[in-house]
Amino acid sequence: MQENNTKRLDEIKDQVLHCTQCPLHKHRIHAVFGEGPYDAPIFIIGEAPGAKEDETGRPFVGRAGKLIDELLQEYGLSRNKNVFISNIVKCRPPKNRVPDKKEVNLCFSYIEKQIALINPGILVLLGATALKSFTGTHEKITNVRGKWWKEDGRVIIPTYHPAAVFRNPAYRKFIKQDIQTISDQYQAW
């Protein structure tokens, strides 16, 4: 990665950590920029930080994060070497509610800049909020998960958010299949 891109990502990180564009900043402990190599070929996008993420300033560190890390590792992937992971919204909504459209719109430029600078070949959209925010579709995640397409030179793969597994354990096999597809796409390069 070019040194200039690293510097620009660090500048965006600083902007995120000090952002006051929407009311979510008033209740946060930490804004969550994201984590992983700045040249990661795979970029995973979730909804918003939860309580553990707000406490630590790191994405996906609660139960859902442990599950996604476990599944990634099973297929030779990790946020330490080839996966960057972040969220559409950078601050935790109160009571873990779904971010509203205004919050998403105010925060969305950060994820766009991250994607442009990291320039991954694979985007993974975790759950309905990431899918809707990123694509504008009103399709249910159930109807599109596991179906991938190419856009702007990238493969885009929507799947269930790992937190969904705790409500419906049957989803684990679908997320696992999708992670295998992601790994296969990555290995094909």
N, C-alpha and C positions, 0 to 999 in steps of 0.2 A: 504494500500500500504506500502511496505517496505520503511523504512527511506532511504535506499541505493538508491532505484529507484527515490525517490524525489530529492535526492542530484544529481544523474546523470542527471535527467531532468533539474534541475537548471543549471548544467554545460553546457548542450546542449543549453539551452536558452542563456547563456552567449556567447557561440560560434556563435550562430545565430546573436545575436545583434552586434557582432563585425566582422562578416564574410566579407572577401574581395576576395572570390574565383572567382567571375565572375564580369563583368563590371556593373551589376545592382547596386552594392553597391555605385558606384560613384554618382548616382543621387537620392538615397533614403534620406528621412528624418529619417525614422525608419525602421529597419527590423522588421518583425512580426513573432514571435515565435508561437503563438497560445494562446488559452484561454480556461479554464475550469478545472475541477478537474483532478488531475494527476492519478486518478483511475477510470475515466469515463468509463462506459460500452459501450458508443456510441462515435465514433470518426468521425467527419464530415471533409472531405477534399475538399477544393476548388482549384482554379487555382493559384491565386497570389493576393497580396494586391492591392487594388485600391487607389485612391487619399486620401479618408478619412482614410483608414487604414494606409497609409504611414504617414499621419499627426499625428495620435494618437498612432501608434504602436500596435493597437488592431485589430484582425481579424473581418471582417463582421460587420462593424459599420455604413456603408452607407445604402442606400435604400434596397439593397439586404439583408443586415444583419438584418435590421428591419423586413423584410418580413420573413426570416427564423426563427427569434426569435418568431415572432407572431405565425407561424405555429407550431413550437415546443411546445410553451406554450399551444396551443389549445389541444395538446395530452399529456400534463403532463410532457413535457421534457424541459430542459433548460441548458444553459452552466454554470449555477450556481450550478447545482446539479448532472447532469448525462450525460452531453455532453461536449466533448472537440472538439474545432473547430480550424482548421489551414488550411494551403495551401501547395500545392506542392512546389511552389517557395516562398521564404520568403521576397523578395524585389519587389517593384512595377516596372514592365517593363515600359519604357517610353510610354506615351500616352495610357496606359492601353492595349498595344498590347499583343497578346498571347506570353507566354514565348517560346523561341526557345529550341530546343533539347539539346543544350550544357548547357543552363541555368538550365533546368530541371535536367539533369544528374549531374551537380555540386551540386545542392541543395537536390537531392533526398535522400541522406543518412540521412539528418536531419529528414525527415518524417518517414523513416524506423526506426530510433532509437526511435522517439516519439511513434510510434505504438508498438514497442517491449516492451518499458518500461511501457506505459499506459496499454497495453494489453486489448484493448476493445473487446467485443464480437461481435460488429456490426461496420462495416466500411461503411460510406456513401460517395459515390463519386459524387460530384456536378459538372456536366458538362463534356464536351468532353475532356478537357485537363486533368482533374483528372482521368477520365476513361482511357484514352490512356496512361498516364504516369504511372499509377499504374498497369494496366493489360497488356499493350503492344498491345492491340487490336486496330484494325482500324475500328471497328464497329462504326456506328453513335450512339450517345446517344439516338436518337429517337427510334432506333431499340432495345435497351437494357434497357432503363429506366423502372423501376418497376419490372424487372426480377432479382431475387436475387439468389445467390448461396453461397455455403460454401467452404471456402478455409482456410487451416491452423487453423481449429477450429473456424473460424469467419464467420459470415454472411456478405456478401458484397452486398450492394444495390446501384446501380447507379440511379441518377435522374437528372433532369434538374437543371442547376445552377439557383438560384432564380433571378438573373439579367435577365434571358431569359423571365421572366414574363412581364418585362417592354417593351419588343419588341413584345411579343405575349401573351396577357392576358389569352388565352385559356390554357396555360401551368400551370397556378396556380392550376387547379383542379388535374393535374397529380402529381405535387409536393405534394399537400395536400394528395392525395392517398398514395404516397410513404412514407410520414411522418407518416401516420396512420399505414402502414405496419411496419415501424421501431418501432413505439410505441408498436404495437402488439407483435413483436419479443421480445422486451425488457420486456414487461409484462409477457411473457410466461416463463421467467427465474425465 
